[in-house]
């Protein structure tokens, strides 16, 4: 299947599921969605998507060079032909080798993702990108859209091993997109434990754990599709109480630039204040939040619960209506122009980011008055 076609259908289903979840939340009296958070999720997601297109083009260029010139294929080992596992015409047939190859590709992509995701929670530079996804204090399907625009620079680097093995870029891309679509559906508070599936699949329950700020939930359950990696490598945790979602040090902002770059800012400040190269190196590549003792303050101490009240500043109704309409108009226009009119991607990227920054900077400013 063409991965672009897959994503077009998947996106329609995602938007529909968000609408259904939002509606069900409302009629059941569950406050799983807040307008300000939803706008922040979508705005951050738009930046993530638009920047991601540029990064993907570069990644596929590098991937193709490696696959063509430096992979196992160049040694005569072509284990991954790009054949369809199923044939429907003139009669239904299964290509068992192709089915095995595609199954391996998806499982291997998830295995790679486990290590990338785990390292994002263990290395401060990688956490600076991944923190954006964890910055919300809610858990719903729209949270899956919240991502840092630069994260895939690092993420795609991990997947270059698939190129060295000789997997065609089409196989890598579709496997990766299947992984991402699966991750979307587990970002929900609806549904309890799913019986036997909890043992080997990532489920809403064990992924809610991943977003929890309680000490026992920190840095657990990193799998994308399969939870077996966490069980094998000692990072699994059951959901035994409702998680308190967000960050151990809440960012308390809906501004997408703040949400994307606040840890980068902290890293830079702490590097400049470090008195040795060793400390500066560890600030960048050590565990998230690490800093030398002489820079630590009481604010750096771990607190549980991480916060007593959710960040939920109230704005005048007029401001909320204006910002909501302006934000969705800008995002809709940006996406339509990008999809239909096919304008230059660099111009589209600049226009979209600047528009969103202006809107949400004003929004963030207004609601703090």
NORWO-V792815 format. One record per residue. N is the residue number from 1. RES is the residue in one letter. SS is DSSP state (A for helix, B for strand, O for the rest). PHI is phi in degrees with one decimal (* if undefined). D_FIRST is the distance of its C-alpha to the first C-alpha in whole Angstrom. Layout:
N&RES&SS&PHI&D_FIRST  N&RES&SS&PHI&D_FIRST
//
This chain:
1&X&O&*&0  2&X&O&-66.0&4  3&X&A&-67.7&6  4&X&A&-67.1&9  5&X&A&-62.8&8  6&X&A&-56.3&7  7&X&A&-70.3&10  8&X&A&-63.7&12  9&X&A&-68.5&12  10&X&A&-61.9&13  11&X&A&-63.3&16  12&X&A&-60.7&17  13&X&A&-64.6&17  14&X&A&-59.7&19  15&X&A&-61.6&21  16&X&A&-63.3&22  17&X&A&-66.0&23  18&X&A&-62.2&25  19&X&A&-60.7&27  20&X&A&-65.4&27  21&X&A&-63.0&28  22&X&A&-62.2&31  23&X&A&-64.3&32  24&X&A&-64.0&33  25&X&A&-59.2&34  26&X&A&-66.8&37  27&X&A&-71.1&38  28&X&O&-91.2&38  29&X&O&71.1&40  30&X&O&-93.5&38  31&X&O&-90.4&38  32&X&O&-85.2&35  33&X&O&-123.7&34  34&X&O&-125.6&36  35&X&A&-57.9&36  36&X&A&-64.1&37  37&X&A&-71.4&35  38&X&A&-60.8&32  39&X&A&-62.8&32  40&X&A&-63.2&33  41&X&A&-60.3&29  42&X&A&-68.7&27  43&X&A&-65.2&29  44&X&A&-64.3&29  45&X&A&-65.8&25  46&X&A&-64.9&25  47&X&A&-59.9&27  48&X&A&-57.9&24  49&X&A&-69.5&21  50&X&A&-68.9&23  51&X&A&-64.9&25  52&X&A&-62.1&21  53&X&A&-62.9&20  54&X&A&-62.9&23  55&X&A&-63.7&22  56&X&A&-62.1&19  57&X&A&-60.0&19  58&X&A&-65.7&22  59&X&A&-64.7&21  60&X&A&-67.0&18  61&X&A&-62.6&21  62&X&A&-65.8&23  63&X&A&-57.8&20  64&X&A&-64.7&19  65&X&A&-61.6&23  66&X&A&-66.8&23  67&X&A&-61.6&20  68&X&A&-75.9&22  69&X&A&-113.8&26  70&X&O&-131.4&26  71&X&O&-93.9&24  72&X&A&-61.2&24  73&X&A&-59.8&23  74&X&A&-68.5&26  75&X&A&-97.9&28  76&X&O&93.7&26  77&X&O&-105.3&24  78&X&O&-111.1&20  79&X&O&-87.9&19  80&X&O&-127.0&16  81&X&O&-66.2&14  82&X&O&-88.3&10  83&X&O&-103.7&10  84&X&O&-76.8&8  85&X&O&-74.2&10  86&X&B&-125.9&10  87&X&B&-123.5&12  88&X&O&-108.2&13  89&X&O&-141.7&15  90&X&O&-77.5&18  91&X&O&-143.5&18  92&X&O&-70.3&16  93&X&B&-140.2&16  94&X&B&-114.8&15  95&X&O&-90.5&15  96&X&A&-65.8&17  97&X&A&-66.0&17  98&X&A&-62.5&13  99&X&A&-63.1&13  100&X&A&-65.7&16  101&X&A&-64.1&14  102&X&A&-66.7&11  103&X&A&-63.2&14  104&X&A&-60.5&16  105&X&A&-60.2&14  106&X&A&-69.3&14  107&X&A&-64.7&17  108&X&A&-67.1&19  109&X&A&-61.0&17  110&X&A&-70.4&19  111&X&A&-61.8&22  112&X&A&-61.5&22  113&X&A&-62.3&22  114&X&A&-54.9&25  115&X&A&-71.5&27  116&X&A&-61.4&26  117&X&A&-63.0&27  118&X&A&-62.9&30  119&X&A&-64.5&31  120&X&A&-63.0&31  121&X&O&-96.9&33  122&X&O&-120.8&35  123&X&O&-121.8&36  124&X&A&-59.8&37  125&X&A&-62.1&35  126&X&A&-71.7&32  127&X&A&-62.7&33  128&X&A&-58.4&34  129&X&A&-88.4&31  130&X&A&-73.4&29  131&X&A&-56.8&33  132&X&A&-56.7&31  133&X&A&-65.9&29  134&X&A&-90.3&32  135&X&O&-74.1&34  136&X&O&-78.7&34  137&X&O&-99.6&36  138&X&O&-118.5&34  139&X&O&-136.9&31  140&X&O&-155.2&29  141&X&A&-60.7&25  142&X&A&-67.7&26  143&X&A&-61.8&27  144&X&A&-61.9&23  145&X&A&-81.3&23  146&X&O&-81.5&27  147&X&O&-149.0&26  148&X&O&-82.0&28  149&X&O&-59.8&27  150&X&O&-98.5&27  151&X&A&-57.9&26  152&X&A&-72.7&23  153&X&A&-58.0&25  154&X&A&-80.2&26  155&X&A&-61.6&23  156&X&A&-65.1&21  157&X&A&-59.4&24  158&X&A&-63.8&24  159&X&O&-81.1&20  160&X&A&-66.1&21  161&X&A&-62.6&22  162&X&A&-65.9&19  163&X&A&-67.5&19  164&X&A&-63.0&23  165&X&O&-75.7&21  166&X&O&95.3&19  167&X&O&-73.8&16  168&X&O&-58.2&13  169&X&A&-62.1&13  170&X&A&-64.1&9  171&X&A&-69.5&10  172&X&A&-58.8&12  173&X&A&-65.7&11  174&X&A&-67.5&8  175&X&A&-61.6&11  176&X&A&-64.8&13  177&X&A&-72.7&12  178&X&A&-60.7&11  179&X&A&-57.2&15  180&X&A&-67.9&16  181&X&A&-67.0&15  182&X&A&-61.9&17  183&X&A&-61.1&20  184&X&A&-56.5&20  185&X&A&-73.0&21  186&X&O&-92.7&24  187&X&O&-89.6&26  188&X&O&-154.6&28  189&X&O&-94.2&31  190&X&O&-79.7&31  191&X&O&96.9&31  192&X&O&-92.7&33  193&X&O&-75.6&32  194&X&O&-109.1&29  195&X&A&59.3&31  196&X&A&-62.5&30  197&X&A&-64.0&27  198&X&A&-62.6&29  199&X&A&-76.1&30  200&X&O&-137.4&26  201&X&B&-111.9&24  202&X&O&-72.4&24  203&X&O&-124.1&26  204&X&A&-54.2&27  205&X&A&-64.9&30  206&X&A&-76.1&30  207&X&A&-82.8&28  208&X&A&-59.9&31  209&X&A&-55.9&33  210&X&A&-59.2&31  211&X&O&-93.3&32  212&X&B&-77.5&36  213&X&O&-101.3&39  214&X&O&-64.6&41  215&X&A&-55.6&42  216&X&A&-70.4&41  217&X&A&-96.6&37  218&X&O&-66.1&37  219&X&O&58.4&35  220&X&O&-121.0&33  221&X&O&56.3&30  222&X&O&-91.4&28  223&X&O&-59.5&24  224&X&O&-95.4&21  225&X&O&-112.7&20  226&X&B&-109.2&22  227&X&O&-86.7&26  228&X&A&-61.9&27  229&X&A&-64.3&27  230&X&A&-65.4&30  231&X&A&-68.0&32  232&X&A&-69.9&32  233&X&A&-109.8&33  234&X&O&77.6&35  235&X&O&-119.9&34  236&X&O&-90.4&33  237&X&O&-147.6&35  238&X&O&-77.5&36  239&X&O&-83.1&36  240&X&O&-112.5&40  241&X&O&-150.9&41  242&X&O&-60.7&39  243&X&O&-68.2&38  244&X&O&-99.9&39  245&X&B&-82.1&36  246&X&O&124.2&36  247&X&O&-114.3&38  248&X&O&-67.2&41  249&X&O&-122.6&43  250&X&O&-55.2&41  251&X&O&-81.9&40  252&X&O&50.3&42  253&X&O&-158.6&40  254&X&O&-105.6&37  255&X&O&-71.4&37  256&X&A&-64.0&34  257&X&A&-70.7&36  258&X&A&-60.6&38  259&X&A&-63.6&35  260&X&A&-77.9&33  261&X&A&-124.1&36  262&X&A&-66.1&39  263&X&A&-75.2&38  264&X&A&-57.5&38  265&X&A&-61.3&42  266&X&A&-61.9&43  267&X&A&-60.9&42  268&X&A&-61.4&44  269&X&A&-61.6&47  270&X&A&-71.0&47  271&X&A&-64.2&47  272&X&A&-66.1&49  273&X&A&-88.5&52  274&X&O&-67.7&51  275&X&O&-99.4&54  276&X&O&-148.0&53  277&X&A&-64.6&50  278&X&A&-62.0&49  279&X&A&-65.8&49  280&X&A&-62.4&47  281&X&A&-62.9&44  282&X&A&-71.6&44  283&X&A&-60.3&44  284&X&A&-82.0&40  285&X&A&-110.8&39  286&X&O&-82.4&41  287&X&O&-63.5&40  288&X&O&-54.9&39  289&X&O&84.0&42  290&X&O&-67.8&44  291&X&O&-152.8&47  292&X&O&-62.1&51  293&X&A&-55.6&54  294&X&A&-72.1&56  295&X&A&-107.8&53  296&X&O&-74.4&52  297&X&O&-130.5&53  298&X&A&-56.3&54  299&X&A&-66.5&51  300&X&A&-85.8&49  301&X&O&-70.7&50  302&X&O&-68.4&47  303&X&O&-121.9&48  304&X&O&-137.2&47  305&X&O&-72.0&46  306&X&O&-67.1&44  307&X&O&-156.9&45  308&X&O&-98.8&47  309&X&O&-132.7&46  310&X&O&-69.1&43  311&X&O&-70.4&43  312&X&O&-148.8&43  313&X&O&-63.5&45  314&X&O&-100.0&46  315&X&O&-112.4&46  316&X&O&-55.9&48  317&X&A&-54.9&46  318&X&A&-60.9&46  319&X&A&-65.8&45  320&X&A&-61.5&42  321&X&A&-63.4&41  322&X&A&-60.8&41  323&X&A&-66.5&39  324&X&A&-60.7&37  325&X&A&-63.2&36  326&X&A&-63.9&37  327&X&A&-63.4&34  328&X&A&-70.3&31  329&X&A&-64.4&32  330&X&A&-61.9&32  331&X&A&-67.5&28  332&X&A&-64.0&27  333&X&A&-61.9&29  334&X&A&-60.0&27  335&X&A&-70.0&24  336&X&A&-65.3&24  337&X&A&-61.2&26  338&X&A&-64.0&23  339&X&A&-79.4&20  340&X&A&-96.7&22  341&X&A&-76.6&25  342&X&O&58.9&23  343&X&O&-68.9&26  344&X&O&-55.6&27  345&X&A&-63.3&25  346&X&A&-64.6&28  347&X&A&-64.2&30  348&X&A&-63.2&28  349&X&A&-62.2&28  350&X&A&-61.8&32  351&X&A&-60.7&32  352&X&A&-66.0&30  353&X&A&-65.8&32  354&X&A&-61.7&35  355&X&A&-61.2&35  356&X&A&-67.8&34  357&X&A&-62.1&36  358&X&A&-59.9&39  359&X&A&-61.1&38  360&X&A&-80.9&38  361&X&A&-68.1&41  362&X&A&-63.3&43  363&X&A&-61.9&41  364&X&A&-62.8&42  365&X&A&-69.6&46  366&X&A&-64.5&47  367&X&A&-76.9&46  368&X&O&-94.5&48  369&X&O&-70.9&51
//
